[in-house]
């Protein structure tokens, strides 16, 4: 029997949720290649803090420091963005699609600053030989940032709405023209506090996010949305199988989950075919982008759990970014 990775990749596009090129290269074969590379502030910090990636961190700091007349704060901002691009470049040879990096969580509730940061990242990629067509910017799905996605898409910059926990966020992202939505299967904190992660006997039927993702898939199909569904925040191979049975377009997987899938060879064809079908929740024709995203803001306010998870994800990502900034400061001051 083929590995779970091979079986699942026949049903859904697989992306690598890592900026470690050894992860991508390890699973790349003549018959299997990753489509996209996804990342976030936690992934950037993990790579930047590895001793064997020190040269990439130092290079980013050196380039930022050479900018004439730049203040220390500007050097830190520039070094962080250059670091994102340089880490993505390491994985770029092993993918056939896009590199995805995430805008600053600190500006997630500011439309114009989110747009500016996204444009800067795209420009840096282009300056480093990766064309705009091979770049997608991940943007947290706040009402303000969904409006930023809309503006960026109108300017030809691909976006992904991330930190997404309910159907209104997904429909708003589709209305904004996002290339992808990334509903989180598990809330982000499970990766930092494993004790809060919960295993289910029948994951596709019992996990609280399974019906949400199934409904997003059904709603997008009903309205003919071009926005692709890419679930993330996946902990185990079992969860991956359950998610694949919900029939999303993509799954983005960490190195540990990819290895679990590669090492397992059970027959999952029946499980892949038995996933629950979502209900079409798009018929109300609600314009979530109306009044600057105020309709989405109200929908989030009415969903306490989605609001909590979104706020917590932004806090974690901001904390991780601050750790990376501290590394950058140390290197800027030492050089």
C-alpha angles and dihedrals in degrees: 000000000000119000120272088249091058093045094048094044088061089063105033136023112257122218128187115241095201142084092210107108091203089064092054095042093048093061098036114106138158089269101037131050131161118247103206139009117223128194144166140186093282092053091048092052092047091055096039092054095053113105091223091056093052092108091060092051092047092048092053091049093048093050092048093047093053091061103111117240095004116148120230091257091052091047090053092050092047094046091051093052093044089050090055091051095045093050091049090050089061091061097036095089090060099054133070097204137035139333112227126202128173131241120237113286089215090071097041091115094046116081099194095045091049090051091048093050093048091051091049092052092050091050091051091051091050090049088054096052100264110118124224089249089065095048130082123180119222112219127183110248100244116140091252094049094047086060087051089053090053092051093047094048089052087055094051099260115131117229139191122205107222136178086050121163109160144039097254090059089051094048090048090052091050090050088051090055097245115175091222143009120209113203110191112234092198123026110258095249094071088076090059099034105034092180091075093057113105128205121214129206093223102024099183091053103034108035109101093227095050095081091044092055092042089053092049090052091048093046094050091048091050095052095038092241117185090206111110123224114231113174116203141176094071120166108184144025089246090058089049092056091048092050093048088055089060088064103234119168098241140011121203112208136191124232093258094052092045089054092049089053093046092051097050124079106177120135108258100166093109091049092049091053096046101063118132119259118236125229123247106254097168101085096097091075092219113177101221092183094058117125094012094310094311091135090057090046090057092046090053092047088056091053107066095179095051090046091051094048093047093050092046093049091051091049092051093047091048091049090051092048090052089054090054091047089054090054089050093050091052091053095043091052093044096051 
